[in-house]
Amino acid sequence: MRAYLLDTSAIRWAPCRKLAEKAQEHELLASPFAFWEIASHLGDPEDFGRIKANLVKFRHVELLQESTAEAEREIALAPVDIENSLEAPDVIYAMLAALDKSNSVDQLYMCRIRDSNGAVREIDGCVSRIQDIRMTGKRQFREFIAKVIKLLQTRRVVLDTPRAFHDGTLDLTNGWWIQVKPRSDGSDESYRKLIKRGYFFYAYVLRRAAYYAEPNARTFDENDFEDAMQLLHLTIDAEVTVVSSDDGLRTCLQETVQTLNGLNDDWYWTSVQVCDTGSFLSA
């Protein structure tokens, strides 16, 4: 059965009733980054009702594990001591239960939940912690894209053909392999798993950098980090359709799929698809 990975924009755009209906027909997935991107606005003045309405939609989707940890488990890397308990699905489901009983952000912030390590946490502390994680992630991601932009602007990398985009994506993915290889078994199988897991993430990085490297391009989109982290859930051989209301993300994915399937190489052939939220809901 084909699964559907809904990004943050799709969750926001889709009516709760329609999501509930679709969940009876299909496997609906979402990244914890989508939940926390919306939850980070809980403290916005006079906005609690709207944010709560968007968050309760996550009851109709299966929340995935934090994407980096999920990827590293698949590649069987030796674990490192990273604080990721707040991104665990059970923490989010516990927060949804608390949210259901709350009529204001003050009431919600008085609630306590138990994280995946068994520790009791106050919800306002969780939101603050996630905001810090997101801000750090956004800064590091922006710095990474800036380095790629420099390579493009100095023409050390030239993206003039689909094959050039493919080769550039592999170069970036190989950079990830260099970082994690000491924690792997170093086998060809682990390397191939990493390529399949990282390809869409790094293709997004490269294509966004190419966009920003153009003269008169707009400044960084604040949602780039969350979009990229959600794409880290994808593998080349996944039977998944990404649902998004973001034109830029859909274009990037469509171009990446075309590049992969234009290689005439069965190993890179992908069944990943992308559609807009309206088409998904009306199908």
C-alpha positions in Angstrom: 0.0 0.0 0.0 1.3 3.4 -1.0 2.0 5.7 2.0 1.5 9.5 2.0 4.0 11.7 3.7 2.3 15.0 4.6 4.5 18.0 5.2 3.7 21.0 7.5 1.9 22.9 4.8 -0.3 20.0 4.0 -1.3 19.5 7.6 -2.1 23.2 7.9 -4.1 23.3 4.7 -6.1 20.0 5.1 -9.4 20.1 7.0 -9.4 17.8 10.0 -12.5 16.0 8.8 -10.9 15.2 5.4 -7.7 14.0 7.0 -9.8 11.6 9.2 -11.5 10.3 6.1 -8.2 9.8 4.2 -6.7 8.0 7.2 -9.3 5.3 6.7 -8.1 4.7 3.2 -4.4 5.3 3.2 -1.3 5.2 5.4 -0.7 8.8 6.4 2.7 9.7 7.7 4.2 12.9 9.2 7.6 14.0 10.5 7.9 15.2 14.2 9.4 18.3 12.7 6.0 19.1 11.1 4.4 18.9 14.6 6.9 21.0 16.4 7.1 23.6 13.6 3.4 24.3 14.3 3.7 23.8 18.0 6.4 26.4 18.2 3.8 29.1 17.6 1.6 28.1 20.6 2.8 31.2 22.5 1.8 33.6 19.7 -0.7 36.2 21.0 -4.4 35.4 20.3 -3.5 32.4 18.2 -4.0 29.4 20.5 -7.3 28.2 19.0 -5.9 28.1 15.4 -2.7 26.4 16.5 -4.6 23.8 18.6 -6.9 23.1 15.6 -3.9 22.3 13.4 -2.1 20.2 16.0 -5.1 17.9 16.7 -4.9 16.9 13.0 -1.8 14.8 13.9 -4.1 12.3 15.5 -5.0 11.1 12.0 -1.4 10.5 10.9 1.4 8.1 12.0 4.3 10.1 13.4 7.7 8.9 12.3 10.8 8.9 14.5 13.2 11.8 14.3 14.6 11.6 10.8 18.3 11.7 11.5 18.0 9.0 14.2 15.7 7.0 11.9 18.3 7.2 9.1 21.2 6.3 11.3 19.3 3.2 12.7 18.7 2.0 9.2 22.4 2.3 8.3 23.1 0.5 11.6 25.5 3.2 12.9 26.9 3.0 16.4 24.7 5.3 18.5 25.9 8.6 19.8 24.6 10.4 22.9 22.1 12.9 21.3 19.1 14.4 23.0 16.3 13.4 20.7 13.6 12.3 23.2 11.4 15.4 22.5 11.1 14.4 18.9 9.8 10.9 19.8 6.3 10.2 18.7 5.1 9.1 22.2 6.1 12.5 23.6 4.0 14.2 20.9 1.0 11.9 21.5 1.2 12.7 25.2 1.2 16.4 24.4 -1.8 16.0 22.1 -3.7 14.4 25.1 -2.8 17.4 27.3 -3.8 19.8 24.5 -7.2 18.2 24.3 -7.9 19.2 27.9 -6.5 22.7 27.6 -8.5 25.8 26.5 -5.5 28.2 26.7 -1.8 28.2 26.3 -1.5 28.9 30.0 -3.5 25.8 30.9 -1.4 23.7 28.4 1.9 25.0 29.9 0.8 23.9 33.3 0.6 20.3 32.1 3.3 17.7 32.5 4.1 14.8 30.2 6.5 11.9 30.3 9.2 11.6 27.6 10.5 8.5 26.0 13.2 8.1 28.6 10.6 8.1 31.4 11.4 11.7 32.6 8.6 14.0 33.5 8.7 17.3 31.6 6.7 20.5 31.7 5.2 21.3 28.3 6.4 24.9 28.3 9.9 23.6 28.8 9.4 21.2 25.9 8.3 23.9 23.6 11.2 26.2 24.6 13.6 23.3 24.1 12.2 22.5 20.6 12.4 26.2 19.6 16.1 26.1 20.6 16.6 22.9 18.6 14.9 24.4 15.5 16.9 27.6 15.7 20.2 25.7 15.9 19.1 23.5 13.1 18.0 26.4 10.9 21.4 28.2 11.5 23.4 25.1 10.7 21.4 24.4 7.6 21.7 27.9 6.4 25.5 27.8 6.9 25.6 24.5 4.9 23.6 25.9 2.0 25.8 29.0 2.0 28.8 26.8 1.5 27.2 25.1 -1.5 26.1 28.5 -2.9 29.7 29.6 -2.8 30.8 26.6 -4.8 28.2 27.4 -7.4 28.9 31.1 -7.6 32.7 30.5 -8.1 31.7 27.8 -10.7 33.7 25.1 -8.9 30.5 23.2 -9.4 28.4 23.7 -12.6 24.9 22.4 -12.7 24.1 22.6 -16.4 22.6 19.1 -16.9 20.4 16.7 -15.0 23.5 14.4 -14.8 25.4 17.3 -13.2 22.7 17.6 -10.5 22.9 13.9 -9.9 26.7 13.9 -9.6 26.5 17.0 -7.3 23.9 15.3 -5.1 26.1 12.2 -4.8 29.1 14.4 -3.8 27.1 16.0 -1.0 25.8 12.6 0.1 29.4 11.2 0.1 30.2 14.0 2.5 27.7 12.5 5.0 29.3 9.1 4.5 32.8 10.5 5.3 31.3 11.9 8.6 29.6 8.7 9.7 31.8 6.0 8.3 33.8 5.6 11.5 30.6 4.7 13.3 29.6 2.2 10.5 30.8 -1.2 9.6 32.3 0.4 6.5 30.7 -2.0 4.2 29.4 -1.4 0.7 26.0 -2.3 1.8 26.0 0.4 4.5 27.2 2.9 1.9 24.4 2.0 -0.5 21.8 2.3 2.3 23.2 5.7 3.1 22.9 6.9 -0.6 19.3 5.7 -0.8 18.5 7.4 2.5 20.2 10.7 1.9 19.6 11.3 -1.8 16.4 13.3 -1.6 17.7 15.4 1.4 20.9 16.4 -0.4 19.2 16.9 -3.8 17.0 19.4 -2.0 20.0 21.1 -0.5 21.7 21.3 -3.9 18.6 22.6 -5.7 17.8 25.2 -3.1 21.4 26.4 -3.2 21.2 26.6 -7.0 18.1 28.7 -6.7 19.6 31.1 -4.1 22.8 31.4 -6.2 20.8 33.0 -9.0 21.1 36.8 -9.4 18.4 38.7 -7.6 17.2 35.5 -5.8 15.2 36.0 -2.6 16.7 35.4 0.8 16.6 32.1 2.6 13.1 30.6 3.2 12.7 29.9 6.9 11.0 26.6 6.1 13.9 25.1 4.2 15.3 23.3 7.3 12.0 21.6 8.2 11.4 20.7 4.5 14.9 19.1 4.3 14.5 17.2 7.5 11.2 15.7 6.3 12.8 14.6 3.1 15.4 12.7 5.1 12.5 10.2 5.8 12.5 9.3 2.1 14.5 6.6 0.5 15.0 6.1 -3.3 13.1 2.8 -3.2 10.2 4.0 -1.0 6.6 3.6 -2.1 5.7 7.1 -0.8 3.9 10.1 -2.2 4.9 13.4 -0.6 1.9 15.8 -0.1 2.7 19.5 0.0 1.1 22.9 -0.6 4.6 24.3 -1.0 5.3 25.0 -4.7 9.1 25.1 -4.2 9.2 21.8 -2.4 7.0 20.1 -5.0 9.1 21.4 -7.9 12.4 20.3 -6.3 11.0 16.8 -5.7 9.5 16.5 -9.2 12.9 17.5 -10.7 14.7 15.0 -8.5 12.4 12.2 -9.4 12.9 13.0 -13.1 16.6 13.1 -12.7 16.7 9.7 -11.0 14.4 8.0 -13.5 16.3 9.6 -16.4 19.5 7.8 -15.5 18.4 4.5 -17.1 19.8 2.8 -14.0 17.5 0.4 -12.2 19.3 0.9 -8.9 18.4 4.6 -8.9 14.8 4.1 -10.2 12.4 5.6 -7.8 8.6 5.3 -7.2 8.5 8.3 -5.0 5.8 10.7 -6.1 4.7 14.2 -5.1 1.3 15.9 -5.3 -0.4 19.1 -4.0 -2.7 18.9 -1.0 -5.8 19.8 -2.9 -5.3 16.9 -5.4 -4.6 14.5 -2.5 -7.8 15.4 -0.7 -10.0 15.3 -3.7 -8.8 12.0 -5.2 
